[in-house]
Amino acid sequence: MSVSLSIIIPVYNVERYLPVCLESIVQQHLADYEVIMVDDGSTDGSGAICDEFAERYPEFRVIHKENGGVSAARNRGIEEAKGEYILFLDSDDFLVPDAIKPLLELAGDNKLDVLGFGYRVVPENVASAPPADTEEPQHIQILDGFEYISRYNYTAQVWWYLVRRELLIKNNLRLPVGHVLEEAAFNMRLFLMSKCLAQVPNVAYCYRNRASSIMHIADKEHVSKMLADYIFAASSMNEAIEEYRDKLHGECYERCRTRRDSYVMFGALRAFKLGKVKEYLQEAKRNNLYPFKKLSEVDYPGLKFKLLQWCVSKPRLLMTLSHIYRFLN
C-alpha cells in the first residue's frame, strides 16, 4: 500500500544520536508515512534501538543487513520505499518538530519532483530543535532543473530535499556504492532530469556537526582514498554534463562546470596536505578534468578562491608549497 512519504535512514553505529533522530520523526505528527531504518551492520546498540522503534510504531520498520556503506543502505531504502515522496534523513541528525507536513503538502499540491528547504547546523551535543515556522509560503516559483541550477547554489547533500520516488525509479537513479562523495553527481543528475522544482526557506532539518563524522576523519589512509573519490565525483559529474550538453547553456552550464571543477580544486587541497599534488593532478588530467577554466564567481566569489584557483593552476608552485608545508608541519 502506498503512502505519502517514505523517510529513509541509513544506520551505522550511532546509538548515542539515533533515539533523538527517530523521536524527531514522531514529532512530525504525520498521518500517512513510513520510516525505513536500514541497519547497515551496526556493532553497537543501534540495531536494537531500531527494533524498539519498529515495535512501538507501526509506521517504522527496520532492515538489518551486512555493512555495505551509506549509499548501499540508501539504495536499499529506495527499493523498499512505497511513498510518493522520499526524504533522506541521516541517523545522527534530526528534524524540526512539525516541519515536514507543510512541505509535503506543498510538494504534493504543486506536483513537484523536488522541493528544497532550509536547514540549520547544530552542535554535536544538541538534542532538540525549536518549533518550526510552519506557515506555508504565499508563493513559490516552480522551475525546471536547468533553471533551478542557474538560480540556486544547490548543496550536494541528499537530505536537503523532498524527492518524488517515481523520478528515481523511472530513471533508475541510485547512489554510487563505495565512495565518500557519493551525492555529488547524484544530485546533479536528479536536478537535470526534473521538470518541476522549488525552493522554500522553511527550516526543517538539523545537521549535527560531529567532529568524528566521515568528512572530518584526518588519518592519511582515509584522506588518500578521498583523493580518488574527488576524481570519481568530478568524473561522474562530467558524464552528466556530457549527457545533457545539448541542453546546458549559459549560467546553467557554467554552474555545472564550476561544481565539477570545484571538486578537482578541493581535492588538490587535500593532496597538498598529503604531499601528493603531482599524482593527484596527473590523475585529474588523465580523466580530462585538469586544467580547468576559472570558476564562476557567483558560487566562489572573493580573493580567497581566486588565489586558490591560481595556485592549483600552477602545479610546480603547488608542489613546492606542499613540500614547505609538510616540512613545517
C-alpha positions in Angstrom: 0.0 0.0 0.0 1.4 3.4 -1.0 1.9 6.3 1.4 2.6 10.0 1.0 6.1 9.9 2.4 9.0 7.4 2.9 11.7 8.5 5.3 14.9 6.5 4.6 17.5 6.4 7.4 20.9 4.6 6.9 22.0 3.5 10.4 25.5 2.5 11.4 26.9 2.7 15.0 25.0 5.8 16.1 23.4 4.6 19.3 24.2 8.0 21.0 22.2 10.0 18.5 19.7 7.6 17.0 16.9 8.0 19.6 16.8 11.8 19.0 16.7 11.2 15.3 13.8 8.8 15.4 11.8 10.7 18.0 12.0 13.8 15.8 10.1 11.8 13.2 7.3 11.0 15.7 7.2 14.7 16.5 6.1 15.4 12.9 2.6 14.2 13.6 2.2 12.8 10.1 -0.7 10.6 9.3 0.4 8.9 6.1 4.1 7.9 6.1 6.6 5.1 6.6 10.1 5.1 8.1 12.6 2.7 6.7 15.6 2.2 9.0 18.4 0.4 7.2 20.7 -1.0 9.9 24.0 -1.3 7.9 25.7 -4.0 10.1 25.9 -1.9 13.3 28.1 -3.4 16.0 26.8 -1.2 18.8 23.2 -0.9 20.2 21.8 0.9 17.1 20.1 -2.2 15.7 18.3 -2.8 19.0 17.1 0.8 19.0 15.7 0.3 15.5 13.9 -2.8 16.7 12.5 -1.0 19.7 11.0 1.8 17.5 9.7 -0.8 15.0 7.8 -2.5 17.8 6.5 0.8 19.2 5.3 2.4 16.0 3.7 0.5 13.1 5.0 3.1 10.6 8.6 2.2 11.5 10.3 -0.9 10.0 13.9 -2.0 10.1 16.1 -3.8 7.6 19.2 -5.4 9.1 21.9 -6.0 6.5 25.6 -6.6 6.3 27.7 -3.5 6.2 27.9 -2.0 2.7 28.2 1.7 3.3 25.7 4.6 3.4 25.0 4.5 -0.4 24.1 0.8 -0.3 21.8 1.5 2.7 20.1 4.4 1.0 19.7 2.4 -2.2 18.1 -0.4 -0.3 15.7 2.1 1.2 14.8 3.4 -2.2 14.0 -0.1 -3.4 11.8 -0.8 -0.4 10.0 2.6 -0.3 6.4 3.0 -1.2 5.9 6.7 -0.6 5.0 9.3 -3.2 7.9 11.3 -1.9 11.2 10.3 -0.2 13.1 12.2 2.5 16.6 11.0 3.3 17.5 11.5 7.0 20.9 10.8 8.4 20.8 8.9 11.7 22.8 11.4 13.6 20.7 14.3 12.5 17.1 15.2 13.3 14.1 17.1 12.1 12.5 20.3 13.4 9.1 19.5 15.0 6.1 19.7 12.7 8.2 20.9 9.8 7.7 18.2 7.3 3.9 18.2 6.9 3.5 21.6 5.3 6.5 20.8 2.9 4.9 17.5 1.9 1.6 19.2 1.2 3.3 21.9 -0.8 5.2 19.3 -2.9 2.0 17.3 -3.5 -0.3 20.2 -4.3 2.2 21.5 -6.9 3.2 18.1 -8.2 6.8 18.9 -7.6 9.6 16.5 -8.5 11.9 18.1 -5.9 11.4 20.5 -3.1 14.4 22.1 -1.4 14.0 23.5 2.1 16.1 25.2 4.8 18.4 23.6 7.4 20.5 24.6 10.4 23.8 23.4 11.6 23.7 22.4 15.3 26.5 21.5 17.8 27.2 17.8 18.4 25.6 17.7 21.8 22.3 19.4 20.9 19.3 17.1 21.4 16.3 19.1 20.2 15.3 21.9 17.9 12.9 24.8 18.4 9.5 24.5 16.7 9.5 25.4 13.0 7.8 28.3 11.4 5.3 26.1 9.5 3.5 28.9 7.7 3.1 27.9 4.1 4.9 30.3 1.7 2.5 32.6 -0.1 4.1 32.0 -3.4 6.6 29.5 -4.7 8.4 29.7 -8.0 8.4 26.4 -9.9 11.4 25.8 -12.2 12.7 23.1 -14.3 16.1 21.6 -13.4 18.1 23.8 -15.7 16.5 27.0 -14.4 16.9 25.7 -10.8 20.7 25.1 -11.2 21.0 28.5 -12.8 19.5 30.3 -9.8 20.5 28.3 -6.8 23.8 27.2 -5.4 22.4 23.8 -4.6 24.1 21.5 -2.0 25.3 18.0 -2.7 23.6 16.6 0.4 20.6 14.4 -0.5 18.9 15.2 2.8 18.2 18.8 1.8 15.3 17.8 -0.5 11.9 16.0 -0.8 12.2 13.9 -3.9 9.4 12.2 -5.9 10.1 8.5 -5.7 8.8 7.8 -9.2 11.6 10.0 -10.6 14.3 7.8 -9.0 12.6 4.6 -10.1 11.8 5.6 -13.6 15.3 6.9 -14.3 17.0 4.1 -12.3 18.8 6.8 -10.3 20.8 5.4 -7.4 23.8 6.5 -5.3 27.2 5.0 -6.3 28.4 2.5 -3.7 31.9 2.6 -2.2 32.6 6.3 -2.4 32.6 9.0 0.2 31.5 11.9 -2.1 28.6 9.8 -3.4 26.0 12.5 -3.5 27.7 15.0 -5.9 26.7 13.6 -9.3 23.5 12.1 -7.9 22.1 15.5 -7.1 23.2 17.0 -10.4 21.5 14.2 -12.4 18.4 14.5 -10.2 18.0 18.2 -10.9 18.8 17.9 -14.7 16.1 15.2 -15.1 13.5 17.0 -13.0 10.7 19.1 -14.6 9.2 20.8 -11.5 11.5 22.0 -8.7 11.0 24.7 -6.0 12.9 26.0 -3.0 11.4 27.4 0.2 13.1 28.9 3.2 11.3 26.8 5.8 13.9 25.3 8.2 13.1 21.6 8.6 16.4 19.7 9.1 19.1 19.9 11.8 22.5 18.8 10.7 24.7 17.7 13.6 28.2 19.0 13.3 30.2 16.0 14.5 34.0 16.1 14.8 34.0 12.3 14.3 31.9 12.3 11.1 33.3 10.7 8.0 34.1 14.1 6.4 36.2 15.1 9.4 38.4 11.9 9.6 42.0 13.0 9.2 44.1 9.8 9.0 46.3 9.5 5.9 44.8 6.3 4.6 41.3 7.8 4.6 42.4 11.1 3.1 44.3 9.2 0.4 41.1 7.3 -0.5 39.2 10.6 -0.6 41.6 11.9 -3.3 40.3 9.1 -5.6 36.8 10.0 -4.6 37.2 13.6 -5.6 38.3 12.4 -9.0 35.4 9.9 -9.1 32.9 12.6 -8.2 34.2 15.1 -10.7 34.3 12.4 -13.4 30.7 11.4 -12.6 29.5 15.0 -12.9 31.4 15.3 -16.1 29.5 12.3 -17.5 26.2 14.0 -16.5 27.3 17.3 -18.1 28.2 15.5 -21.4 24.9 13.6 -21.4 22.9 16.8 -21.1 25.4 19.0 -23.0 23.0 19.9 -25.8 20.5 21.3 -23.3 23.1 23.0 -21.0 23.5 26.7 -21.8 24.6 29.9 -20.2 24.5 30.1 -16.5 23.3 26.5 -16.0 26.3 25.1 -17.9 28.7 27.4 -16.0 27.4 26.4 -12.6 27.5 22.7 -13.5 31.0 23.1 -14.8 32.0 25.1 -11.8 30.6 22.4 -9.5 32.6 19.7 -11.3 35.8 21.7 -11.3 35.4 22.7 -7.6 35.8 19.0 -6.6 39.0 18.9 -8.5 40.2 22.0 -6.8 39.3 20.9 -3.3 40.8 17.5 -3.9 44.0 19.3 -4.8 43.9 21.0 -1.4 43.8 17.6 0.3 46.6 16.3 -2.0 48.6 19.4 -1.0 48.5 18.4 2.7 49.5 14.8 1.9 52.3 15.7 -0.4 50.5 14.0 -3.4 49.9 17.0 -5.6 51.8 15.6 -8.6 50.0 12.2 -8.6 46.6 13.8 -8.0 46.8 16.4 -10.8 48.2 13.8 -13.2 45.2 11.6 -12.4 42.8 14.5 -12.9 44.5 15.3 -16.3 44.1 11.6 -17.3 40.4 12.0 -16.7 40.2 15.2 -18.7 39.4 17.2 -15.6 42.6 19.3 -15.4 43.5 22.1 -16.2 40.1 23.7 -15.8 38.7 27.2 -16.5 38.0 29.9 -14.0 35.3 29.0 -11.5 32.0 31.0 -11.6 32.3 33.9 -9.2 28.6 33.5 -8.4 29.4 30.4 -6.4 33.0 31.1 -5.5 33.5 34.9 -5.1 36.3 36.8 -3.5 40.1 36.9 -3.4 40.5 33.6 -1.4 39.1 31.5 -4.2 40.9 33.4 -6.9 44.2 32.7 -5.1 43.3 29.1 -4.6 42.5 28.6 -8.3 45.7 30.4 -9.3 47.8 28.1 -7.1 46.1 24.9 -8.4 46.7 26.1 -12.0 50.4 26.2 -11.2 51.3 22.6 -10.4 55.1 23.2 -9.8 54.3 26.1 -7.4 51.7 24.0 -5.6 54.2 21.1 -5.2 56.8 23.4 -3.9 54.4 24.9 -1.4 53.3 21.5 -0.4 56.9 20.4 0.4 57.3 23.5 2.5 54.0 23.0 4.3 54.9 19.3 5.1 58.4 20.3 6.3 57.0 22.9 8.7 54.2 20.6 10.0 
